[in-house]
Amino acid sequence: MVLTGTIDFTSYAATLPNLVTSNGSYLFKYLPNVTGIILDGCNITNTANNIQGDDKRQFLFDNMVNLRTLSIQNCTGLTGDVDLTMCTEIT
């Protein structure tokens, strides 16, 4: 299946446990054609199941070369930089 367009996780912000897939990889690895990700208000904390400040393996956008929009407003607990160098279409 090929997903395109924008994926909005806002409705699941308080309950989204993590972005890890069942095989231990990360979700964004499998979304190369998605053009937008909205994670506004996601409860990102320092636990083994969530996106950690120093462990951003869940927050890699290397395969998302078509990404144009990323919204991470009010994502508590997310610290440091997010690498978007591979997202040449981002605005």
C-alpha positions, 0 to 999 in steps of 0.5 A: 500500500502506498500512502500519500498526502498528510497524516494527522496524529493530533487526535491520538496525541495523548494516547499515541504510545510510540512510532515503532513498528512491530518489527522494531523499525520506525513508522516513518521509514515506510511512508516515503510518499507522504507529504505531511506529518502532523504530531501537534500535542503528542505526549513525547516523554522519556520512557522506553516506549516513547520518543526520547530526547537523545534517542530519535530513531523513531523520529527519522525522516531519511526515507521521506524525501517528499515531506513538505510539512512537519508540525510538532507544536507543543510536543512535550519532551522532544529535545534537541534537533530533528534532522530534515536534511533528506527532506529537500521539499520541506517548506 
